[in-house]
Amino acid sequence: MSLDPRLIQESFALVEESADKVASHFYALLFLEDPSLRDMFPPMMDSQRDRLLAALVKVVHQVHEPDSLVEYLQQLGRDHRKFGVRPEHYDTVGRCLVAAMKRFARPGWTAEMDAAWATAFQLVAGTMITAAEDAARSTPAYWTGRVVGHHRPSSSLAVLTVEPDQPYPFRPGQYAAIETMRWPRVWRSYSIANAPRPDGLLTFQVRALDGGWVSSALVHHTRLGDTLRLGPAVGAMVCDSASVRDVLLIGGGTGIAPLLAIAEDMTRWNTNRQVVVYFGARRTSDLYAMPALEALRERSPWLSIVPCVSHDAWYTGERGLLPDVLTRHGVDRLNWTEHDVYLSGSAAMIRATLARLIELEVPGPQLCFDAFGEQTDIYLGLKRQERAAAKQRKVLSSGEKLPQRQASKSSATSSEVGSDWQVSTKPPLFSSGSRA
């Protein structure tokens, strides 16, 4: 049977409302059928369930985009090597996944849907296994890194410099999963804050989050000489060097890290594309990356930097949340529709900024972002916003009147937006994630 995208999407719609229950039941079935698999997973399964759901949703909604889906599955297969996943495990995973979906499906699940998912999972498993086997010929399942630098710009922030035990291949803008010796089997993703360098060193910028196992360990309990484990570099937020458009880099908080890597890399080959970096922080003291950005600007005449502070009345530069500042500049001075745009930061910040850029008619294919576990949710929200904006433009061009509605969340001013970038009078469209 060939892959049937329509059946995959129709069947997933029958379980989407119970997706959390599907994920929990899947792991219960998996560990019941093969108890030895439990040792591959962290003690707390919340993050693992979220990652499973994100992967499942991505497969379902990108089944019509085979090229991007295959690239994603290849990265997933290489990354899963660090857990000790073997080819024989995939059959068990496939059976348990379909069984869990059938258990919580609304009426309407058919034998044809069983077959469609069996075919789809063969494609998923085959792609992941092949990618893992190819990677095993040249790279380890994970790298051991030694901490050779640990700088604390503030009490909750650390900039770590890590020396991998073997050459670590990555592209500027990508991120790596990190496991500390303090919390075995608990991995969290952090962007690499530098471009590849001759000495092979990697820089990570980590903010300790309340209740964050890995982030707190890295900020408060890591010392020079400590060792970490690094998964392979993943992520698609890499600069298109073949493009001729100017570049807009938007980073909130520690989201500036991958943009530093992209800007540093562009100093090696860019000559005529103008690049502007918007670096957003709550307070002036949080603009910790300005020295690194200024050092890049000194040798790059095409680079400009716009620091923005939202919650510091004494700051004399650009004030406001990033979406507001970008909108002001996009309307008054610059045309963002002619830029390749790269965004990084909290999931809520990315959602709010994307909404503004869509309103400013920046084409979706020119928007690139990585939001770790919330990538798929934000991607789907972006597609909905694009469709709504296109419909609105069509109505306006036809001369019809737009239906009356409440002001959209993305049109809120800074005073209406809380510290998590959500409009305080409306519920968030998605729950925001964290790099804990």
Summary of the structure (lengths in Angstrom):
residues: 436
radius of gyration: 22.4
end to end distance: 42.0
largest distance: 67.2
contacts: 1361
relative contact order: 0.09
helix: 47%
strand: 18%
